Amino acid sequence: MRIIVRGKNIDVTPALRDYVEKKVGKLAKLLDDVTEAVVTLSVERERHIVEVTIPVGGRLLRGEMASGDMYASIDMVMEKLEKQVEKYKTKLARKIKNGSVLDVALPRKKDEEEDKEGEPRLVRTKRFPVKPMPVEEALLQMNLLGHDFFVFRNADTEEVNVVYRRNDGNYGLIEPLS
């Protein structure tokens, strides 16, 4: 598993990086399909904030904690994520036992009813401004957000493009045909 440790308003020392990798590594042993984890350490005023994002099976496990000590914040966020992992594994086991794995892959709100055919359907639309930027900046934004893809307006062509992370760890760019 690849662990990405970023610092915001703080220098990430080797000791701090080792501590984060040790803690997140323990969490990775509980999950089979984890390929990466993004850990952001930041300091605002006297608060030491730790944010951890781990993509697992089409879902995101995310935790954020703040305290007066960075190591304490790391410990607290790992406890929070361990609880999320247990909840995820319990839910997955229950769905597999009931034979409804599709519900785990495509979660729905309880008040939504399935279509008559039982097929998945579009349940959410997201709208956001698409600002012009070079491809390199789009890659940086995607990595900062911890997403696997990023939609942007290419500053060179003025077309809407998508950059994405490939399974081999490289990046891809989707451009419309003119």
Secondary structure, DSSP 8 states (H G I E B T S, - for coil): -EEEEEEESS---HHHHHHHHHHHHHHHHH-SS--EEEEEEEEETTEEEEEEEEEETTEEEEEEEEESSHHHHHHHHHHHHHHHHHHHHHHHHHHHHHT-HHHHHS---TT----TT--------------EE-HHHHHHHHHHHT-SEEEEEETTT-SEEEEEE-TTS-EEEE----
